[in-house]
Every structure is written in C-alpha cells, then in structure tokens.
C-alpha cells in the first residue's frame, strides 16, 4: 500500500496539505464536505501536488514538512513538482 502527502488549492486560493492512502478518494471527500474542517466552505478543491511514500510515517513526516513551508515555498513546490 502506498501512502501520500498531498497539497490542494482551495476555492479561496489557500493551500491545504494532508496525508492519505488514496488521493482521488480524499479529494472527493474534501469536495463533498467530508474532508478536513479547513476545506469545508472552501470547495471546490483542486489536487495540485502529490508525493508517494512506502510508509505512513514517511508520508506524514513529509506532510508536516510541507505544512511548515511559507506560501511562496508551497507555490514553488507546486510549480516545480
């Protein structure tokens, strides 16, 4: 099973970073209002960056790293892949 750290851009042009084992399902949950409290009311969301990892701990560590980035650094991450 793969584990993923992902970045969404919300309808209000903010970023949301999370962890999942199924990015497509998770985006659908966010759009349906069943995702994180942060994304409710900020739909639709768009998946703009995904990184795959072999372990949950590696993916969650990367999620934390991304969350610590400045907006400019997140924009660069999304732009450069």
C-alpha positions in Angstrom: 0.0 0.0 0.0 1.3 3.5 -0.9 1.0 6.5 1.3 0.8 10.0 0.1 1.3 13.6 1.1 -0.7 16.0 -1.0 -1.5 19.6 -1.5 -4.8 21.1 -2.5 -5.6 24.6 -3.7 -9.0 25.7 -2.3 -11.6 27.9 -4.0 -10.4 30.9 -1.9 -6.8 30.3 -3.3 -5.4 28.9 0.0 -3.4 25.7 0.3 -4.3 22.6 2.3 -1.8 19.9 2.9 -2.8 16.4 4.0 -2.0 12.6 4.2 -3.9 9.8 2.6 -3.7 6.3 1.1 -6.0 7.3 -1.9 -5.6 10.8 -3.2 -8.6 10.6 -5.6 -11.0 9.4 -2.9 -9.7 12.0 -0.5 -10.2 14.9 -2.9 -13.8 13.7 -3.5 -14.3 13.6 0.3 -13.0 17.2 0.6 -15.3 18.4 -2.2 -18.3 16.6 -0.6 -17.6 18.4 2.7 -16.5 15.2 4.4 -12.8 16.1 4.5 -11.0 18.3 6.9 -12.8 21.1 8.6 -10.5 23.6 7.0 -11.7 22.7 3.4 -15.4 22.8 4.3 -16.7 26.0 2.8 -13.6 26.4 0.6 -14.7 24.0 -2.1 -14.2 23.1 -4.8 -10.6 22.0 -4.2 -8.0 21.0 -6.7 -5.2 18.5 -6.2 -2.0 20.3 -7.3 0.8 18.2 -5.8 1.2 14.6 -4.7 4.2 12.7 -3.3 4.2 8.9 -2.8 5.9 7.0 0.1 6.4 3.4 1.1 5.5 4.1 4.8 2.9 6.0 6.6 5.5 7.6 8.8 7.5 8.9 5.8 4.4 10.4 4.2 3.2 12.0 7.5 6.7 13.5 8.1 6.6 15.0 4.6 3.1 16.3 5.2 4.5 18.1 8.3 7.5 19.5 6.3 5.2 20.9 3.6 2.9 22.5 6.3 5.9 24.4 7.7 6.7 26.0 4.3 5.8 29.5 3.5 3.2 30.2 0.9 5.9 31.2 -1.6 7.7 27.9 -1.0 4.5 26.0 -1.4 3.8 27.8 -4.7 7.3 26.9 -5.8 6.7 23.2 -4.8 3.5 23.1 -6.8 5.0 24.9 -9.8 8.2 22.8 -9.9 6.6 19.5 -9.0 
